[in-house]
Amino acid sequence: MDPRLEHLAAERASLAAESERLAVILAAERSGRALRAIALAYGTGCRDDFDRERQCREDEEQMKLVRSRARALDRQYHQLTASTHSVRESG
């Protein structure tokens, strides 16, 4: 296997693991999100509610970055495999 493909495959696996980790964290954070929103809207929330909401938003942004990077790696991977196949077929 082409070393570039191996590197991309390893990085894709790492991003997949990070995406799964963030998905679990976000699921837990979102479960209490509605109650936090109500508490914050009515002024009954505490600093911890603000901190949790901020962390949830940061984790959502991190998830967007991970997914974007994974899509970019997928494009690179498919371009490399397509060029490898065309070289094999022409050679």
Rosetta blueprint (number, residue, H / E / L):
1 M L
2 D L
3 P H
4 R H
5 L H
6 E H
7 H H
8 L H
9 A H
10 A H
11 E H
12 R H
13 A H
14 S H
15 L H
16 A H
17 A H
18 E H
19 S H
20 E H
21 R H
22 L H
23 A H
24 V H
25 I H
26 L H
27 A H
28 A H
29 E H
30 R H
31 S H
32 G L
33 R H
34 A H
35 L H
36 R H
37 A H
38 I H
39 A H
40 L H
41 A H
42 Y L
43 G L
44 T L
45 G L
46 C L
47 R H
48 D H
49 D H
50 F H
51 D H
52 R H
53 E H
54 R H
55 Q H
56 C H
57 R H
58 E H
59 D H
60 E H
61 E H
62 Q H
63 M H
64 K H
65 L H
66 V H
67 R H
68 S H
69 R H
70 A H
71 R H
72 A H
73 L H
74 D H
75 R H
76 Q H
77 Y H
78 H H
79 Q H
80 L H
81 T H
82 A H
83 S H
84 T H
85 H H
86 S H
87 V H
88 R H
89 E H
90 S H
91 G L
